Amino acid sequence: MSPATGRPLQLFRALAQLILIGAAITFGTGCRHQQQAVAVAPPPALPTTPAPGSVPTSAPAPSASSLPGAISNSTADADFVGSHPVIYSEEGMASWYGPPYDKRRGANGEIYDQNALTAAHRTLPMNSLIKVTNLATGQSAIVRVTDRGPFVPNRTLDLSLASAKAIGVWRPGVARVRVDVYAAPSALDRGGRWCVQIGAFKDERGANKLRDQLTRKYQTAKVIEFTGPTGHWVRIRPMNDDRGRAVEIARDLEPSEGKAYLVRLD
C-alpha cells in the first residue's frame, strides 16, 4: 500500500471508530435511564360509601312493614304485620305515660320500660300485637299491649314514651289514632277475666270507704283497694271474673261512686 493511499484509509477507519464509540455511549446512556425508571402501581381503591338513600343492587328490597312509618320492636313483629290481615280496628284518643310509671311493675307482671314500643289498653288481651297510626300525621308504630289504661275519660290508648315519640304524640300529648289489631293471644269479644276499676282517689280513706260500700252492695264480688302511682283505686272482681257480670256492674254504678272502667285482667 502506498503512503498516499494509506492516509485516507486510516482517516476512514478512525472516523468509523468514532461513530461506533458514540453510538455505544448513546445506547448505554439510554439503557441506564430505563433501568432507573420505576413503575408506580395505581393507589389501592378506597372503600366507597353509598350515597344517602341509595341501596346496593344486590340488597333485597325492604318489605312494606319495615319502611319508615312502621317502626317496630322487632323484625318478626314487622314481618307479621306486613303479611297478615287486620282482625279488629278502632279509633280514639291516645295519650302517653312515662314517669312516674317507668321501672314500676305493669299489669302484665313485668317492669314497665318507657323506652320500649308498648302501650296500655283497657280491654285488648295482654300482649296483643297492634299497629297504632296517628291520623293527623300518618306516622305509625307496631307495639305490644303490656299494661292497662288509660283511666281517663274519652281516652282509648296510653302509649309508652318511645311509642309516643315514634308517631308524633309526645309533644302534643294527645292525638287521635287508629288501632289495628293483628294478633291477640285470646278472643277479643268473649272469654277472658274481667273487672271494674274505679278511681283514682287522692285520699286513702275515701277509697276504703267506697270499698266497704261496694262490698256490701256486691256481696258475691271481691272488692279490693290498692295504691297506684296516681292515687288509690278500687277494683270489683265479679265471681269467676265473668265479663257479662262486669259489664252489668259497670253500668249499675252511680256517678257519685266514681268513674267506672271495664278492664280486662288477662
Phi, psi and omega in degrees: 000133181278156179303323182295322181283327185288329184295311179299325179295320179294319178297320178298315180296319180297318179296319179297320180295319179298320179297316180296319180296318179297318179297320180297319180296316180298315179299315182295320179296318179297321179295319181295323179297316179292326179291329181282340180295135181247129177281122180263121179289149178297147181297148179298146181293133178281147177298136183265144177249125180300146177295149180308130179088350180276151180233128178304144183296337181276348182284143178291148179292137180293146177284161183299326184285346181261359180285160177307140183102350176233057183292140184216156175292329185214155177296324181298316179295318179296318179296321180297313180297324181288346185237007181231153180280161174285134180258346179193143178222150173208158177238149179179185181272137178244143173235190178220158180221141178222242172299144004270016183276337184302135178071013172258161182286129180273181182294338179276003179090354181257162179286128180287130178243111183293346181265006175261156180277089181224176179205160175247136179218146186282329191234347177289142179305144180300140180074016173298144178263118184229156173245123183252126182240127174286113186291341180276327186247342183082356178290144181216160178214147177261119187226170176249142175278115183235000185211172180249142183145184356278146179261062179223136181302143176063029174240141181256323190218143172244118182267148170294166180301316180296318179295320180296320178293323184295328184245014174077030178257345187300308184289312180290335179094321178219155177198154176278131185228162169250133179251115177253123181265127180251334179207136177223130183299335179218174186301144181277325191255358180202169180072194181082179179243129190232158176208176175239131183241137183230138178151195359266150179256132176286329182259123180298327180296323178295321178294319181292325178295315178294322178302313181295321180296315182287332177296321177289325183286320182241080187292336180269001180252155177263119182247125181231157174244135178216159183256132176242180181299335184252004180145202183254138184237153174241133182235132177250121178247110179293166179304133181063015181053039186290132183294314181302317180291324178296321178297318180297317180295318181299323179285332186279338184294140179280147178305328181293341180276353177115163179288125183257138179236126174284123187229135174273137182268336184250000000 
